[in-house]
C-alpha cells in the first residue's frame, strides 16, 4: 500500500532492516531449539515434534490465513477464490510465509540431526548440507520449499553458534572483513552471498547489543511484548495494511505516518491477542 508521500530516507531504513531481520529471526529459532534439546535435554521424537509444530505453527497459519489475511487482501482488491487457493499451498501468504517455512525448517533440521545420530556422523555435517541447499537454486515455491532450503542455513547457524558462542566474535570479524574487501574491490556478488554477509553482520550486532541491554528485560512493556510476541506477529501485518490504506488519501509526513502505523499495529495486536485468550481460543495463536 504505497503512501501518499514517498520517502527515500524511510526506504533506506526499510532496506537496511530487510537485509538481516528474517535471517535473524530464524537464527534465534535455531538458538532456542539448541537450548531446548542440548541444554535442557528436552526429548523429541519425530512424531512428537511434528505434532508440536503443527499445533504451534501450521494451525495458526491456516486459521489466520483464511480468517485474517484473506478478508484483508479482499478489502485491498485481491480476487478471493484465487487468493484462497494460493494460501492453501503457501503462495503469497503475506507475513505468514515465515510460519510455514519455519515448520519445514524445524522438521528438516530434526531429520538431519536424527540421521547424524543414527549413523554416528558429526552434527556439523548439517551445516554442510545447509550450505549446499543455500547455494543450489530451488524453484519449488509450493509450501515454501524454496525458503525452507534457503533458511535452513540460518537455523543451523543459530543452533551451532548458540552452543559455541565464542565463535560469534570471529564470525562478525570475518564477515565484516569479507564485506569490506568486496566493497573496496567493487565485487559484484550474488544476492545470496550479499544476504549471507548482511545477515551475519546484523545478527552479530544485535547479539552484542543484547548483552548490554539486560535491564530492558525487567521493563513492563518488554514483559507485555514478550508474552504476546507470537500474537503480535500473527495480527500486526494486516493492521499495518489497513492503517496504511486508511491514510493513503492524506499527505502525512512519512516519519509521523510510520510512528502512527507502528503504534496502531502494536497496540491493536496486543489487544487482539489478549481478547483471543479471554475467549479461551489460545489454540489459534499456538498456545
C-alpha positions in Angstrom: 0.0 0.0 0.0 2.1 2.9 -1.2 1.8 6.1 1.0 0.7 9.4 -0.5 4.1 10.9 0.4 7.1 8.8 -0.6 10.3 9.0 1.4 13.8 7.9 0.2 15.0 8.0 3.8 12.3 5.6 5.0 13.1 3.3 2.1 16.7 3.2 3.1 15.7 2.3 6.7 13.4 -0.4 5.3 16.2 -1.8 3.1 18.6 -2.0 6.0 16.1 -3.8 8.2 15.1 -6.2 5.4 18.8 -7.0 4.8 19.0 -9.0 8.0 15.8 -9.2 10.0 14.4 -12.5 8.6 17.7 -14.4 8.9 18.0 -13.1 12.5 14.5 -14.4 13.4 15.3 -17.8 12.0 18.8 -17.7 13.7 17.1 -17.1 17.0 14.7 -20.0 16.5 17.8 -22.2 16.0 19.3 -20.8 19.2 16.1 -21.6 21.2 16.0 -25.1 19.7 19.6 -25.7 20.7 18.8 -24.6 24.2 15.8 -26.9 24.4 17.4 -30.1 23.1 21.1 -29.6 24.2 20.9 -27.6 27.4 17.5 -28.5 28.9 17.7 -32.0 27.3 14.1 -31.9 26.1 13.4 -35.1 24.3 11.6 -35.1 21.0 10.6 -37.9 18.7 9.9 -37.1 15.1 6.1 -37.6 15.6 6.1 -35.5 18.8 8.0 -32.7 17.1 5.6 -32.7 14.1 2.6 -32.7 16.4 4.1 -29.9 18.5 4.9 -27.7 15.4 1.5 -28.5 13.8 -0.1 -27.0 16.8 2.4 -24.2 17.3 2.9 -23.1 13.7 0.6 -24.7 11.0 -2.7 -24.4 12.9 -2.2 -20.6 13.4 -1.1 -20.4 9.8 -4.3 -21.7 8.3 -6.6 -20.0 10.9 -5.0 -16.6 10.2 -4.6 -17.2 6.5 -8.3 -17.7 5.9 -9.9 -15.6 8.8 -7.5 -12.7 8.8 -5.2 -12.4 5.7 -7.8 -13.4 3.1 -10.5 -10.8 4.2 -7.9 -8.1 4.3 -6.5 -8.9 0.9 -10.0 -9.0 -0.5 -10.5 -5.5 1.0 -7.3 -4.4 -0.8 -8.6 -5.7 -4.1 -7.4 -9.3 -4.4 -9.7 -11.9 -6.1 -10.8 -14.1 -3.1 -11.1 -17.5 -4.6 -7.8 -17.4 -6.4 -6.1 -16.0 -3.4 -7.6 -18.7 -1.2 -6.1 -21.3 -3.4 -2.6 -19.7 -3.1 -2.9 -19.6 0.7 -3.6 -23.3 0.8 -0.2 -24.2 -0.7 1.7 -21.3 0.9 1.9 -18.9 -2.1 1.6 -15.2 -1.4 0.6 -15.7 2.2 2.0 -12.3 3.2 3.8 -12.4 6.6 2.6 -16.0 7.2 5.1 -17.4 4.8 7.5 -17.3 7.7 5.3 -19.7 9.8 5.1 -22.3 7.1 8.8 -22.0 6.3 9.8 -22.4 9.9 7.7 -25.5 10.3 9.6 -27.1 7.4 12.9 -25.9 8.7 12.3 -27.5 12.1 11.3 -30.8 10.6 14.2 -30.9 8.1 16.8 -29.9 10.7 15.5 -32.6 13.1 15.6 -35.3 10.4 19.2 -34.4 9.5 20.1 -34.4 13.2 18.4 -37.8 13.6 20.3 -39.2 10.7 23.6 -37.9 12.1 22.9 -39.6 15.5 21.8 -42.8 13.9 24.9 -43.1 11.6 27.3 -41.5 14.2 28.1 -38.6 11.9 29.2 -35.3 13.5 26.4 -32.8 13.7 28.4 -30.2 11.8 27.6 -32.1 8.6 24.2 -30.5 8.9 25.9 -27.2 8.2 27.5 -28.6 5.1 24.1 -29.7 3.9 22.6 -26.4 4.8 25.3 -24.5 2.8 24.7 -26.7 -0.2 20.9 -26.1 -0.1 21.6 -22.4 0.3 23.8 -22.3 -2.7 21.9 -24.6 -5.1 18.9 -22.8 -6.6 15.4 -24.2 -5.8 12.4 -23.1 -7.8 9.7 -25.1 -5.9 7.6 -22.4 -4.3 4.8 -24.6 -3.0 4.6 -25.0 0.8 7.7 -22.6 1.0 10.1 -25.4 -0.1 12.5 -22.8 -1.7 12.6 -20.8 1.5 12.9 -23.9 3.7 16.1 -24.8 1.8 17.4 -21.2 1.9 16.7 -20.5 5.6 17.9 -23.9 7.0 21.4 -22.3 7.0 20.3 -19.6 9.3 18.6 -22.0 11.7 21.6 -24.3 11.7 24.0 -21.3 12.3 21.8 -20.3 15.3 21.9 -23.8 16.6 25.6 -24.3 16.5 26.7 -20.7 17.4 24.4 -20.8 20.5 26.4 -23.9 21.6 29.7 -22.2 20.7 29.1 -18.5 21.4 32.8 -17.7 21.4 32.6 -18.1 17.6 30.2 -15.2 17.2 33.1 -12.7 17.6 35.1 -14.4 14.9 32.0 -14.7 12.7 31.4 -10.9 12.9 35.1 -10.0 12.3 35.4 -12.4 9.3 32.1 -11.3 7.8 33.0 -7.6 8.1 36.4 -8.2 6.6 34.9 -10.1 3.7 32.2 -7.4 3.1 34.9 -4.7 3.3 37.0 -6.5 0.7 34.1 -7.0 -1.6 33.1 -3.3 -1.2 36.6 -1.9 -1.8 37.1 -4.2 -4.8 33.6 -3.3 -6.1 32.9 -7.0 -6.5 29.5 -7.8 -7.9 28.2 -10.6 -5.7 25.2 -12.9 -5.9 22.2 -11.9 -3.9 22.5 -15.0 -1.8 26.1 -14.1 -0.8 25.1 -10.5 -0.1 22.2 -11.7 2.1 24.6 -14.0 3.9 27.0 -11.2 4.7 24.4 -8.7 5.7 22.6 -11.3 7.8 25.6 -12.3 9.9 26.6 -8.6 10.4 23.0 -7.7 11.6 22.8 -10.8 13.8 26.2 -10.2 15.5 25.4 -6.5 16.1 22.1 -7.3 17.8 23.7 -10.1 19.8 26.2 -7.7 21.3 23.5 -5.1 21.9 21.5 -7.7 23.8 24.5 -8.4 26.1 24.3 -4.7 27.2 20.5 -4.5 27.3 19.7 -6.9 30.1 17.9 -4.2 32.1 15.4 -4.0 29.3 14.2 -7.5 30.3 12.8 -6.1 33.5 10.7 -3.3 31.9 6.9 -3.7 31.9 6.5 -3.0 28.2 9.1 -5.7 27.4 7.2 -8.2 29.6 3.9 -7.5 27.7 5.5 -7.7 24.3 7.4 -10.9 25.2 4.2 -12.6 26.5 2.2 -11.6 23.4 5.0 -11.7 20.8 3.6 -14.5 18.6 0.1 -13.0 18.7 1.6 -9.6 17.8 3.3 -11.3 14.8 0.2 -13.0 13.6 -2.0 -9.9 13.8 0.3 -7.0 13.0 0.8 -7.1 9.2 -2.9 -6.8 8.2 -3.3 -4.0 10.7 -0.4 -2.2 9.0 -2.0 -2.7 5.6 -5.4 -1.4 6.7 -4.0 1.6 8.5 -1.8 2.5 5.5 -4.9 2.1 3.3 -7.0 4.4 5.5 -4.2 7.1 5.5 -3.5 6.7 1.8 -5.6 9.7 0.7 -3.8 12.0 3.1 -0.4 13.6 2.7 1.1 12.7 6.1 4.8 13.2 6.7 6.4 9.7 6.3 8.1 9.6 9.7 4.9 10.6 11.5 2.9 8.1 9.5 5.4 5.3 10.3 5.1 6.1 14.1 1.3 6.1 13.8 1.2 2.8 11.9 3.7 1.2 14.3 1.8 2.2 17.5 -1.5 1.3 16.0 -0.3 -2.2 14.9 1.4 -2.8 18.2 -1.5 -1.7 20.5 -4.2 -3.4 18.4 -2.1 -6.6 18.1 -1.6 -6.8 21.9 -5.3 -6.1 22.4 -6.5 -8.8 20.0 -4.1 -11.3 21.4 -5.5 -10.7 24.9 -9.0 -11.0 23.5 -8.2 -14.3 22.0 -7.0 -15.5 25.4 -10.1 -14.2 27.2 -12.2 -16.1 24.7 -10.3 -19.3 25.5 -9.1 -19.6 21.9 -5.4 -19.7 22.7 -5.0 -22.7 20.3 -5.3 -20.3 17.3 -2.2 -18.4 18.5 -0.2 -21.6 19.1 -0.7 -21.9 22.8 
